[in-house]
Amino acid sequence: MKHVYVFGAGASAASANTPLGSELVWNYPSNCGQVPPINNGVPDLSEENESFKNFSSFLKLVTTIYPELNSLPQNWDNRGMWVFIPQVEKKHYVDEMLEILHLKRNNQGVELVRKLIFEHLVESSIGNPNQLYKKFISEVLKNSQQQISIISFNFDFLLHEDFEKDVYFDYLLEFNWIDDNRQRTYAKNQPFNLIKPNGSLDWGICPSCNRLYLYFHHMFKNFYDNKRCSDCGSQIQPFIIIPHERYGNIIEPLWLSAANDLKVADKVIIIGYSFPDYDKRVSNFFAKSLNSYAKLEIVNYCEHEKDKAREKNTILAKYNRIFPGLRSEIDIHLDGFEGYLNRYVDGNAYERGG
Ligand SMILES: [Zn+2]
């Protein structure tokens, strides 16, 4: 039996309060800002301006891509007491921005957006207990009777934050350098494959010579600022992959491994991932790779009972569209990552008892 888990932003948001796709970078100040002190009756923003200086540059960058948002930098500068920017009508996915910047050959812009993705994810998860991924490791991975592999579309490294408790992961990449702290446990003792086709914040890449670095997962927001390639001296960046970017030879084996796993999977459990319309590449890839007899279990979260039937229909319609040839049933649960883990634990207890 082979089970494949697919994780999207919904899983990390449920476990560690990280932002969902459309909130990534945009909600950084509202998630991580603090109420500024008042000096002589006026809010003193100096500290905050310092911590969000990259965000301020991001807003200027946004106006070069979406002219309709050109009031944002001014709103930010005049925000006074408000630690968050005034509600933006349409938040553009940063994935989309990265692609546009890449096509415009704006490398500095790409670097800035990557930096903000890193800052927002790292800052928003600091101090969070990350219970659900921990439970996933202790209940699902540790006791599994099945062969399991994981495909994660998340940049964060929350799943293996707890990796030193006899469950280990293998990213299936050839790193040129691995941090000493990481070396002890990385890919040891029958590791689970953790395939991250979009990249990962603990992977550093040298944009000049493509050397790959694997860092320890204790990271802080300025982590990459002083990281230089040991070979050519260039500034290392967190490895966040833009569709169509070069790096094909590094990333292609990951897609290949994911395809091989999906071809032999008996069951695929998709948690907090919605096959977003802007990323056709992923839908097409799954449609092509998934064997038609695999059982699909979709786990999403829907808060209100009254919305559940409609939500289920929407999901079902989408899956029927993406996987027209699927022969087995599609099981949809709207109780979220936590609900899934509770059901999993109950199911195991039932099996042991009966
Ligand atoms: Zn280099």
Boltz pocket constraint, residues with backbone or C-beta under 6 A from the ligand:
constraints:
  - pocket:
      binder: B
      contacts: [[A, 206], [A, 207], [A, 208], [A, 209], [A, 210], [A, 211], [A, 229], [A, 230], [A, 231], [A, 232], [A, 233], [A, 234]]
      max_distance: 6.0
